[in-house]
Amino acid sequence: MATDVAQRSTKLAHIHLGVDGGAEKFFVRLSRALAKRGVEQIAFIRHDRPWRDELAEHCTVRELKFSRSHLKRHFVRWGVSKEIRDFGASTTLGWMSPASKWMPKPGPDMRTFLRLGDFPDGFHTYGNVQQLIGNTPEIIRQAVEMGWPAECAHMISNFVDPLPDNLQPVNRSEFNTPEDATVLIALGRFVQRKRFDLLIETLARLPDPVHAWLIGDGELMNDMKLLAKQLGVETRTHFLGWQKDPTPFLKASDILVCPADDEPLGNVVLEGWNAGLPVVATASPGPSWLIEHGKTGLLSPCGDADGLAGSIRTVAAGPEAWESFRANVTDHQQQKHSADVICGHYADLLSLKLDSSAGTRT
């Protein structure tokens, strides 16, 4: 994965146009980790991003008004390119396909990368993109099948930050949840592919006191509330809205569930492991890659409520059911998904020089 560029840099530019979600959280997380390892960064983002102040704690931030006009886009891109050159960065990392329109022109003094956390839908705006980074093998496989050069496509996964030692779980009683309940937790946008409906159908197959906490929002929220009522589990299904920091909720839960049909990575799997939770998931691409069935979690077929319910019953049978997974999960995270490992992969690919005193890998 290392490049042939002999001179490594300590400066990196980002272009990120997202709003708020898992991809945005990882962007802030990675840029913070790189900053701790001595990389100076500048980021071009839209106005009023909810994570702007958090990003600005370790990164120079430029808030821009991006335009759909082809002519205006040309001038905005020129201005971004000039600021990147003035900043001293020779590498630009774009985040998701919308950023591809604003990438500076590559050349001897500029290398351009685009990081994808979802499957590509075409390359018509990728004219200034030299290299792709996907966070799962399946994303890269699909990109290459669609015609992207294999030698210019790279896989680097995600990591999550360790939880603070003093992190306190939320109080279940504040969310109408009994202390003795088995609490399932799922996180994400309320859109079809996340399959919150499957989780609600699964809950209807499980006895009280199994409850479900659904964290997120989206267009299908009201539909999911109606489904819970129709299936008679509205008192055991708790819609907790979007949470900027879901970790206190994870700490108060018992099992993380990822019921998606089409999940490129499943960052929630990493978050669940990080919180010490057993993870059960449907066998969509990301979780199938992350989880070794029977060793680091349990997988069931996509769309199969009975199968998902069976996995939950297995894990909920007693603490010893999860304890057998715990050491495997810890070892897997340290070897594949730690901040040191992931930052090292990005440093190798982007030719970044890391401060050796900040982590175990430089």
C-alpha positions in Angstrom: 0.0 0.0 0.0 3.0 2.3 0.4 3.7 4.7 -2.4 6.9 5.5 -4.3 7.0 9.1 -3.1 10.2 9.4 -1.2 9.4 12.7 0.6 6.7 12.3 3.3 4.7 15.3 4.3 3.2 16.4 7.6 0.4 18.3 5.9 -2.9 17.1 4.5 -6.0 18.7 3.0 -9.5 17.4 3.3 -12.7 18.2 1.4 -15.9 17.0 3.1 -19.5 18.0 2.3 -21.4 15.6 4.6 -23.9 16.6 7.3 -24.0 14.3 10.3 -23.7 10.5 10.5 -21.2 7.7 10.8 -19.0 8.9 7.9 -18.8 12.3 9.4 -17.9 10.9 12.8 -15.1 8.9 11.4 -13.8 11.9 9.4 -13.5 13.9 12.6 -12.1 10.8 14.4 -9.4 10.2 11.8 -8.4 13.8 11.4 -8.0 14.0 15.2 -5.9 10.9 15.4 -3.7 12.1 12.6 -3.3 15.5 14.3 -2.2 13.7 17.5 0.4 12.0 15.4 1.8 15.3 14.1 -0.1 15.8 10.8 -1.2 19.4 10.2 -4.5 19.6 8.3 -6.9 21.9 6.6 -10.5 21.0 5.9 -13.0 22.5 3.4 -16.6 21.9 4.6 -20.0 23.4 4.1 -21.4 26.0 6.5 -23.0 25.1 9.8 -21.9 21.5 10.0 -22.8 20.2 13.6 -19.3 18.8 14.0 -17.5 22.0 12.9 -16.3 23.1 16.3 -15.1 19.6 17.2 -13.1 19.5 14.0 -11.7 23.0 14.5 -10.1 21.8 17.8 -7.3 20.1 15.8 -7.7 21.2 12.2 -7.8 24.5 10.2 -11.4 24.8 8.9 -12.7 26.7 5.9 -16.4 26.9 5.5 -17.4 27.4 1.9 -20.6 27.9 -0.1 -20.4 25.3 -2.8 -22.4 25.9 -5.9 -24.1 23.6 -8.4 -23.3 26.1 -11.2 -20.5 24.7 -13.4 -19.0 28.2 -13.8 -19.1 29.0 -10.1 -17.8 25.5 -9.3 -14.7 26.3 -11.4 -13.9 29.4 -9.3 -14.6 27.7 -6.0 -12.3 24.8 -7.0 -9.6 27.2 -8.0 -9.9 29.0 -4.7 -9.7 25.7 -2.8 -6.7 24.6 -4.8 -4.9 27.9 -4.0 -5.6 27.7 -0.3 -4.3 24.1 -0.3 -1.1 25.2 -2.0 -0.7 28.1 0.4 -1.2 25.8 3.3 1.6 23.6 2.0 -0.3 20.4 1.5 0.6 18.2 -1.5 -2.1 15.6 -0.9 -5.9 16.1 -0.8 -8.3 13.6 0.6 -11.9 13.9 -0.5 -14.7 12.3 1.5 -17.5 10.5 -0.5 -18.5 11.2 -4.1 -19.9 14.7 -3.7 -16.4 15.9 -2.8 -15.0 14.7 -6.1 -16.4 17.8 -7.9 -14.2 20.1 -5.9 -10.9 18.2 -5.9 -7.8 20.2 -7.1 -6.2 19.2 -10.3 -3.6 16.5 -9.7 0.0 17.0 -10.8 3.6 16.8 -9.8 2.9 18.8 -6.6 -0.6 17.4 -5.9 -1.9 13.9 -5.3 -5.6 13.3 -4.9 -7.5 10.6 -3.1 -11.2 10.0 -2.6 -12.4 8.0 0.4 -15.7 6.0 0.0 -17.7 4.6 2.9 -20.5 3.5 0.6 -20.8 1.8 -2.8 -19.9 4.0 -5.8 -22.7 4.9 -8.2 -20.5 6.0 -11.1 -17.3 8.0 -11.8 -18.6 10.9 -13.9 -17.4 13.5 -11.5 -14.1 11.8 -10.6 -12.0 13.6 -13.2 -9.5 15.0 -10.7 -9.4 11.8 -8.5 -6.3 9.7 -8.9 -6.9 7.0 -6.2 -9.8 5.6 -4.4 -9.9 4.4 -0.8 -12.8 2.1 0.4 -13.4 1.0 3.9 -14.4 -2.5 3.0 -13.2 -5.0 0.3 -16.7 -5.1 -1.2 -16.6 -1.3 -2.0 -13.3 -1.8 -3.7 -14.5 -4.9 -5.6 -17.6 -3.1 -6.9 -15.5 0.0 -7.9 -13.1 -2.2 -9.9 -16.0 -4.1 -11.5 -17.4 -0.8 -12.6 -14.1 0.1 -14.4 -11.9 1.8 -11.8 -8.3 0.7 -12.2 -7.5 -2.0 -9.6 -4.0 -0.5 -9.0 -5.6 2.8 -8.0 -8.1 1.3 -5.5 -7.1 0.7 -1.9 -8.9 -0.7 1.2 -8.4 0.9 4.6 -11.0 0.1 7.3 -12.2 2.2 10.3 -11.4 2.4 14.0 -13.3 3.8 17.0 -11.8 5.6 20.0 -11.5 3.8 23.3 -14.3 4.7 25.7 -13.4 7.0 28.7 -12.8 5.1 31.9 -15.3 7.3 33.7 -18.1 7.0 31.1 -21.4 6.6 32.9 -24.3 4.7 31.2 -27.6 6.4 30.9 -30.3 5.6 33.4 -32.7 3.1 31.9 -35.6 4.4 33.9 -35.4 7.7 32.1 -36.3 5.9 28.9 -39.2 3.8 30.3 -37.0 0.7 30.3 -36.9 -1.8 33.2 -33.6 -2.4 34.9 -34.0 -6.1 34.4 -34.8 -5.9 30.7 -32.5 -7.3 28.0 -31.9 -4.2 26.0 -31.2 -4.5 22.2 -29.7 -1.3 20.7 -29.5 -0.4 17.0 -28.2 2.9 15.5 -28.6 4.5 12.1 -30.8 6.4 9.7 -34.4 5.4 9.4 -34.1 4.4 5.8 -35.2 1.1 4.1 -31.8 -0.5 3.8 -31.1 -0.2 7.5 -34.1 -2.5 8.2 -35.3 -1.2 11.5 -38.6 -2.9 10.5 -36.8 -6.2 10.7 -35.6 -5.5 14.2 -39.1 -4.6 15.3 -40.4 -7.8 13.7 -37.7 -9.7 15.6 -38.6 -8.0 18.9 -42.2 -9.3 18.4 -40.8 -12.8 18.4 -39.0 -12.3 21.7 -40.6 -12.2 25.1 -40.8 -9.4 27.6 -38.5 -8.3 29.2 -36.6 -7.8 25.9 -36.7 -4.2 24.8 -35.2 -2.3 21.8 -33.6 1.1 21.8 -33.5 2.6 18.3 -31.1 5.6 18.0 -31.4 7.8 14.9 -33.9 9.6 12.8 -35.0 9.7 9.2 -37.9 9.5 6.8 -39.3 6.1 8.0 -39.4 7.0 11.7 -43.3 7.3 11.8 -43.6 4.1 9.8 -41.5 2.3 12.3 -43.6 3.6 15.2 -46.7 2.5 13.5 -45.3 -1.0 12.9 -44.3 -1.3 16.6 -47.9 -0.5 17.5 -49.3 -2.9 15.0 -47.1 -5.8 16.3 -48.0 -5.0 19.9 -44.5 -4.1 21.0 -44.8 -0.3 21.2 -44.1 -0.3 24.9 -40.9 -2.3 24.4 -39.7 -0.3 21.4 -38.1 3.0 22.3 -37.3 5.7 19.7 -34.5 7.7 21.3 -33.8 10.1 18.3 -30.4 11.1 17.0 -27.7 11.2 19.7 -24.5 13.1 19.2 -22.8 10.7 21.6 -24.4 7.3 21.7 -21.8 5.7 23.9 -23.7 6.2 27.2 -26.6 4.4 25.6 -24.3 1.6 24.4 -23.0 1.2 27.9 -26.5 0.8 29.2 -27.5 -1.8 26.6 -26.9 -5.6 26.5 -26.7 -6.6 22.8 -26.0 -4.5 19.7 -28.1 -5.5 16.6 -27.2 -4.6 13.0 -30.3 -5.7 10.9 -29.4 -4.0 7.6 -29.8 -5.5 4.2 -27.2 -3.4 2.6 -24.5 -2.2 5.0 -21.1 -1.4 3.3 -19.1 -1.5 6.6 -21.3 -1.3 9.7 -19.3 1.1 11.9 -21.9 0.3 14.6 -20.3 -3.2 14.8 -17.0 -1.6 15.8 -18.8 0.7 18.3 -20.6 -2.2 19.8 -17.4 -4.2 20.3 -15.8 -1.1 21.7 -18.5 -0.8 24.3 -18.0 -4.5 25.3 -21.3 -5.6 23.7 -22.1 -8.8 22.0 -23.0 -8.1 18.3 -25.6 -9.9 16.3 -26.1 -8.9 12.7 -27.6 -9.9 9.3 -25.1 -11.0 6.7 -24.9 -7.8 4.7 -21.5 -7.1 3.1 -19.9 -5.1 5.9 -20.9 -7.1 8.9 -20.1 -10.3 7.0 -16.6 -9.0 6.5 -16.1 -7.7 10.0 -17.7 -10.6 12.0 -16.4 -14.1 12.1 -19.6 -16.1 12.8 -19.4 -17.9 16.1 -16.1 -16.3 17.0 -16.5 -12.5 17.1 -20.3 -12.3 16.8 -23.3 -14.0 15.2 -24.7 -13.6 11.7 -28.0 -14.6 10.3 -29.5 -14.2 6.7 -30.7 -10.8 5.7 -34.4 -10.3 6.1 -34.8 -13.3 8.4 -36.5 -12.2 11.6 -36.5 -15.8 13.0 -32.8 -16.1 12.4 -32.1 -12.8 14.0 -34.3 -13.7 17.0 -32.4 -17.0 17.3 -29.0 -15.2 17.4 -30.3 -12.9 20.1 -31.7 -15.8 22.2 -28.3 -17.5 22.0 -26.4 -14.4 23.3 -29.1 -13.6 25.9 -28.9 -17.1 27.3 -26.3 -16.0 29.9 -23.0 -14.0 30.4 -20.9 -17.0 29.5 -22.3 -17.0 25.9 -20.6 -13.7 25.3 -17.5 -14.2 27.3 -16.4 -16.8 24.9 -16.3 -14.1 22.2 -14.7 -11.3 24.2 -11.0 -12.3 23.9 -11.4 -12.9 20.1 -13.0 -9.5 19.7 -10.3 -7.7 21.6 -7.5 -9.4 19.6 -9.3 -8.7 16.3 -9.7 -5.0 17.1 -6.1 -4.5 18.2 -4.8 -6.2 15.0 -7.2 -4.8 12.4 -9.1 -1.8 13.8 -6.9 0.2 16.2 -6.1 3.9 15.6 -2.4 3.0 15.3 -3.0 0.5 12.6 -5.5 2.5 10.6 -3.4 5.8 10.8 -0.4 3.8 9.7 -2.2 2.6 6.6 -3.3 6.1 5.7 0.2 7.4 6.4 1.7 4.8 4.0 -0.8 5.5 1.3 -0.8 9.3 1.5 2.9 9.5 2.2 2.4 11.2 5.6 5.1 11.4 8.2 3.7 10.5 11.6 5.2 11.4 15.0 6.6 8.2 16.4 6.0 9.3 20.0 2.2 9.4 19.5 1.5 5.7 18.8 3.0 2.3 18.4 3.2 2.7 14.6 4.8 5.6 12.8 
